[in-house]
Amino acid sequence: MKKSFKQGLILGGVVTLSALAIKRYQQSCSKDQSISHTAELDQRPSVDAKTDETEVGLTQLDSIQRADWQANGFPQTHAELERLEKEEDQ
């Protein structure tokens, strides 16, 4: 084998290993950031609390989860849940 082919093969291996190492590092950082980001959202008050009565007292994380529940049609209160259960029984 030629010397330049061997050098290219070694260089390609080093680049591949470097890319894999960088990818793993970024994945580990993104997991840590998502956890800390969620913790931060659970500390800050809801952005819509000034304009929406139902958002008063909620954190940003609560507000996001509430919006998700509304979008998927989940009942918001125990009374609403009980009413839906009674309708199903009839």
C-alpha positions in Angstrom: 0.0 0.0 0.0 1.1 3.5 -0.7 2.1 5.8 2.1 -0.5 8.4 1.2 -3.3 5.8 1.2 -2.3 4.7 4.7 -2.2 8.3 5.9 -5.7 8.9 4.4 -7.0 5.8 6.1 -5.7 6.8 9.5 -6.9 10.4 9.0 -10.4 9.1 8.1 -10.4 7.0 11.2 -9.4 9.9 13.4 -12.1 12.1 11.9 -14.8 9.4 12.4 -13.8 8.8 16.0 -13.8 12.6 16.6 -17.3 13.0 15.1 -18.6 10.1 17.2 -17.1 11.7 20.4 -18.6 15.1 19.6 -22.0 13.5 18.9 -22.0 11.7 22.3 -20.9 14.9 24.1 -23.7 16.9 22.5 -26.3 14.2 23.4 -25.2 14.2 27.0 -25.3 18.0 27.2 -28.8 18.1 25.6 -30.1 15.7 28.3 -28.7 17.8 31.1 -30.0 21.0 29.5 -33.5 19.7 29.0 -33.7 18.7 32.7 -32.5 22.0 33.9 -34.7 23.8 31.4 -37.7 22.0 32.8 -36.7 22.9 36.3 -36.4 26.6 35.3 -39.9 26.5 33.7 -41.3 25.0 36.8 -40.0 28.0 38.8 -41.2 30.9 36.6 -44.8 32.1 36.7 -47.0 31.6 33.6 -46.6 34.2 30.9 -50.4 34.3 30.3 -51.3 34.9 34.0 -51.9 38.6 33.4 -54.4 38.0 30.6 -56.1 34.7 31.5 -57.7 34.0 34.9 -57.2 30.3 34.6 -53.4 30.8 34.4 -53.1 32.7 37.7 -50.9 30.7 40.1 -49.5 28.4 37.4 -45.9 28.0 36.5 -44.8 28.0 32.8 -44.4 24.2 32.9 -48.0 23.9 34.3 -49.2 26.2 31.6 -47.6 24.1 28.9 -49.1 20.9 30.3 -52.5 22.6 30.7 -52.4 23.6 27.1 -51.5 20.1 26.1 -54.4 18.7 28.1 -56.8 21.2 26.5 -55.6 20.4 23.0 -56.2 16.7 23.6 -59.6 17.1 25.3 -58.8 16.0 28.8 -61.2 17.2 31.5 -59.8 20.1 33.5 -61.6 19.7 36.8 -62.8 16.8 39.0 -66.4 18.0 38.5 -66.0 17.8 34.8 -64.4 14.3 35.1 -67.3 13.1 37.2 -69.9 14.5 34.8 -68.2 12.7 31.9 -68.1 9.5 33.9 -71.9 9.8 34.6 -72.6 10.4 30.9 -70.7 7.2 30.1 -72.7 5.2 32.6 -76.0 6.2 31.1 
